[in-house]
């Protein structure tokens, strides 16, 4: 199963992380404080939600993505 975390930095709203399963269905959604704007800052919230990165973050049109596994 290939889960991915998508860290979205909304210009008009609060940043968030959405973890999706291999079918693209959201399994975890995390609202983050507005001051979190870099993926390295999002790592702590991702870990607290029970997920671990498997690689480095890569850029996306609206933020960053990374493969994750349950912690």
C-alpha positions as CSV (number, residue, x, y, z in Angstrom):
1,X,0.0,0.0,0.0
2,X,1.4,3.4,-1.0
3,X,0.2,6.2,1.2
4,X,1.1,9.8,0.4
5,X,1.0,12.9,2.5
6,X,0.1,16.1,0.7
7,X,1.2,19.3,2.5
8,X,-1.0,22.1,1.1
9,X,-0.1,25.7,1.6
10,X,-3.3,27.6,0.9
11,X,-2.7,31.2,0.0
12,X,-6.2,32.1,1.3
13,X,-6.5,29.7,4.2
14,X,-4.6,27.7,6.8
15,X,-2.1,25.1,5.7
16,X,-3.1,21.4,5.9
17,X,-1.8,17.9,5.4
18,X,-3.9,15.3,3.7
19,X,-2.7,11.7,3.9
20,X,-4.2,9.6,1.1
21,X,-4.2,5.8,0.6
22,X,-3.1,4.0,-2.6
23,X,-6.5,4.7,-4.2
24,X,-6.3,8.4,-3.5
25,X,-8.9,8.4,-0.7
26,X,-8.2,10.7,2.3
27,X,-7.4,8.8,5.5
28,X,-6.1,11.6,7.6
29,X,-6.6,15.4,7.4
30,X,-4.6,17.7,9.6
31,X,-5.2,21.5,9.9
32,X,-1.9,23.3,10.7
33,X,-1.2,26.7,12.3
34,X,-0.8,29.5,9.8
35,X,2.9,30.0,10.7
36,X,3.8,26.5,9.3
37,X,4.8,27.1,5.7
38,X,7.7,24.7,5.0
39,X,7.5,20.9,4.8
40,X,10.2,20.5,7.5
41,X,7.9,22.3,9.9
42,X,5.1,19.9,9.0
43,X,7.1,16.8,9.9
44,X,6.3,17.1,13.6
45,X,2.5,17.3,13.0
46,X,2.7,14.3,10.6
47,X,4.6,12.3,13.2
48,X,2.1,13.2,15.9
49,X,-0.7,12.0,13.7
50,X,1.0,8.6,13.4
51,X,2.8,8.9,10.1
52,X,6.5,8.6,9.1
53,X,8.1,10.0,5.9
54,X,9.8,7.5,3.7
55,X,11.6,10.0,1.5
56,X,12.2,13.7,1.1
57,X,9.4,16.1,0.3
58,X,8.9,16.9,-3.4
59,X,7.2,20.0,-4.7
60,X,3.6,20.0,-6.0
61,X,1.6,22.8,-7.6
62,X,0.0,23.7,-4.3
63,X,2.7,22.6,-1.8
64,X,4.6,19.4,-1.3
65,X,4.1,15.6,-1.3
66,X,5.9,12.7,0.3
67,X,5.3,8.9,0.6
68,X,4.5,7.9,4.2
69,X,4.0,4.8,6.3
70,X,2.1,4.4,9.6
71,X,4.5,5.0,12.5
